[in-house]
Amino acid sequence: MSVQAQPRERRLLTIGSVCNHLQAEFPDISISKIRYLEDQGLLAPRRTQSGYRLFSEDDVERLETILRLQRDEFLPLRVIREELATGAAKARRKRATAALGEGESDDLGVDELCERAGVDAARARELEQFGLLEAPYGELDVEIAAVCERLARYGIAPRHLRAFRTAADRQAGLLEALVLPSLRSRSPERRRAGLEDLRALTESAQELSQLLLSRTVRKLAG
């Protein structure tokens, strides 16, 4: 009688091993960042009785997807969470880097923007008036309009959101000062290096902003 081989137990990795495994592709990865993504509900590794995290192959693959969407697509964690929940993360190919000359903009009309974002034309004009939308519209404008509409339900008008635009402009200005010489270089290699630096800087800036906001909100919540 033949004996069937038992399936091999899948290898589980500690958080330190995961960090080491990913550093070749994501040099800025850290244990604290992985923990932060878990706190945000994007990862759910199993725990030992002593509380140590153990990551399966599926967990590592999910983490790689999250990191690539942050690095390559400049997506905020909210959008990444939705992409993962709907199973569309790997299929998504939206390119926010079009603003840097890579790829083509979506060039959406105002009617399509309003339909997809769930806003009316008056709201879209108001958002554009306060610098929150910029024509020609693209995918990011759709997401921005949708978020602004959700905030409007709490009584937050577009004029109140100028602070977000101002803060974003200041952050972008800081990053621009660091990478602009590389982006304007005639050397393709130097330009590629500049784009990689910009992606890494953007990811770190987004993470810092989210962490600072989380800390402040926790203080408000007591």
C-alpha positions in Angstrom: 0.0 0.0 0.0 1.4 3.3 -1.0 1.8 6.0 1.6 0.9 9.5 0.6 3.5 12.1 1.5 2.2 14.6 4.1 2.2 18.2 2.9 5.2 20.1 4.1 4.5 22.7 6.7 4.8 26.1 5.3 7.8 28.1 6.5 7.1 30.9 8.9 9.4 33.9 9.2 10.0 36.3 12.1 9.6 40.0 11.6 13.4 40.4 11.5 13.8 37.7 8.8 11.1 39.4 6.7 12.8 42.7 7.0 16.1 41.1 5.9 14.4 39.3 3.1 12.9 42.5 1.6 15.8 44.9 2.0 17.3 44.1 -1.4 14.2 45.5 -3.1 13.1 47.9 -0.4 16.3 49.4 1.3 14.2 51.6 3.6 12.1 48.8 5.0 12.3 48.6 8.8 10.7 46.6 11.6 8.9 49.7 12.8 7.4 50.2 9.4 6.1 46.6 9.2 4.6 47.1 12.7 3.0 50.4 11.5 1.4 48.7 8.5 0.0 46.0 10.9 -1.4 48.8 13.2 -3.1 50.2 10.1 -4.9 46.9 9.5 -3.0 46.0 6.3 -1.2 43.0 7.8 -2.3 40.3 10.2 0.6 37.9 10.9 -0.1 35.1 13.4 1.3 35.4 16.9 3.1 32.8 19.1 2.0 32.4 22.7 4.7 34.7 23.7 3.4 37.4 21.3 6.1 37.1 18.6 4.9 37.8 15.0 5.2 35.0 12.5 4.8 35.7 8.8 3.7 33.2 6.2 4.6 33.3 2.5 1.2 34.9 1.8 1.9 37.5 4.5 5.2 38.3 2.9 3.7 38.5 -0.6 1.0 40.8 0.7 3.6 43.1 2.3 5.6 43.2 -1.0 2.4 44.2 -2.8 1.8 47.0 -0.3 5.3 48.3 -0.5 5.3 48.3 -4.3 2.0 50.2 -4.5 3.4 52.8 -2.1 6.7 53.1 -4.1 5.6 52.7 -7.7 2.0 54.1 -7.5 2.3 56.7 -4.7 -1.0 55.3 -3.3 -2.1 56.2 0.2 -2.7 53.4 2.7 -6.5 53.9 2.5 -6.5 53.2 -1.2 -4.1 50.2 -0.8 -6.4 48.8 1.8 -9.4 49.0 -0.6 -7.3 47.5 -3.4 -6.3 44.5 -1.2 -9.9 44.1 0.0 -11.3 43.9 -3.5 -8.4 41.7 -4.9 -7.5 44.4 -7.4 -4.1 45.4 -6.0 -2.0 43.4 -8.4 -4.1 44.4 -11.4 -4.0 48.1 -10.7 -1.7 50.0 -13.0 -2.5 53.7 -12.2 0.6 55.8 -12.7 0.9 58.9 -10.5 4.4 59.4 -11.9 2.7 60.8 -15.1 3.3 64.2 -13.4 7.0 63.5 -13.8 6.8 62.8 -17.5 6.3 59.0 -17.3 3.2 57.8 -19.1 0.2 59.8 -20.1 -2.3 61.6 -18.0 -5.9 60.4 -17.9 -7.3 63.8 -19.1 -10.8 63.1 -17.7 -13.7 65.5 -18.4 -15.5 67.2 -15.6 -18.6 65.1 -16.2 -16.7 61.8 -15.9 -14.8 63.1 -12.8 -18.1 64.0 -11.1 -19.7 60.6 -12.0 -16.7 58.6 -10.7 -16.1 60.6 -7.6 -19.7 61.0 -6.7 -19.7 64.8 -6.7 -21.7 67.4 -8.5 -20.3 70.0 -10.9 -20.6 72.8 -8.4 -18.5 70.9 -5.9 -15.9 70.1 -8.5 -15.6 73.8 -9.4 -15.3 74.7 -5.7 -12.6 72.2 -5.2 -10.7 73.5 -8.2 -11.2 77.1 -7.0 -9.3 76.2 -3.7 -6.6 74.3 -5.5 -7.7 70.8 -4.6 -8.4 69.7 -8.1 -6.3 70.5 -11.2 -7.5 70.3 -14.8 -7.0 68.2 -16.9 -8.3 65.7 -14.4 -6.7 62.4 -13.8 -7.2 59.3 -11.5 -5.8 61.1 -8.5 -8.3 63.9 -8.9 -11.1 61.4 -8.8 -9.8 60.1 -5.5 -9.2 63.5 -4.1 -12.7 64.6 -5.0 -14.2 61.5 -3.4 -12.3 62.1 -0.2 -13.3 65.7 -0.1 -16.9 64.7 -0.6 -16.7 62.4 2.4 -15.2 65.2 4.5 -18.0 67.5 3.4 -20.5 65.2 5.1 -18.9 66.3 8.4 -19.2 69.9 7.5 -15.7 70.4 6.2 -15.9 72.7 3.2 -13.3 73.0 0.5 -12.0 76.3 1.8 -11.1 74.4 5.1 -9.0 72.0 3.1 -6.6 74.5 1.7 -4.3 73.7 4.7 -3.9 70.2 3.3 -2.9 71.6 -0.1 -0.5 74.1 1.4 1.1 71.3 3.5 1.5 69.1 0.4 3.0 71.9 -1.6 5.5 72.6 1.2 6.5 68.9 1.4 6.8 68.7 -2.3 9.0 71.8 -2.4 11.3 70.2 0.1 11.6 67.0 -2.0 12.0 69.0 -5.2 15.0 70.8 -3.8 16.6 67.5 -3.1 16.0 65.7 -6.4 15.5 68.4 -9.0 19.1 68.5 -10.3 18.9 64.7 -11.0 15.4 65.0 -12.6 16.7 67.7 -15.0 19.9 65.8 -15.8 20.5 64.8 -19.4 21.9 61.5 -18.2 19.2 58.8 -18.3 20.9 56.9 -15.4 21.0 60.0 -13.2 17.4 60.8 -14.0 16.3 57.2 -13.1 18.2 57.5 -9.9 16.5 60.8 -9.2 13.1 59.2 -9.7 14.0 56.3 -7.4 15.1 58.8 -4.8 11.8 60.7 -5.3 9.7 57.6 -4.8 11.6 56.7 -1.6 11.4 60.3 -0.2 7.7 60.4 -1.0 7.1 57.1 0.8 9.0 58.3 3.9 7.2 61.7 3.9 3.8 60.0 3.7 4.7 57.7 6.5 5.9 60.5 8.7 2.8 62.6 8.0 0.5 59.6 8.9 2.5 58.8 12.1 2.4 62.4 13.3 -1.4 62.7 12.6 -2.0 59.3 14.3 -0.1 60.5 17.4 -2.0 63.8 17.5 -5.4 62.1 17.1 -4.6 59.6 19.9 -3.9 62.5 22.2 -7.3 64.0 21.3 -9.0 60.6 22.0 -7.4 60.5 25.4 
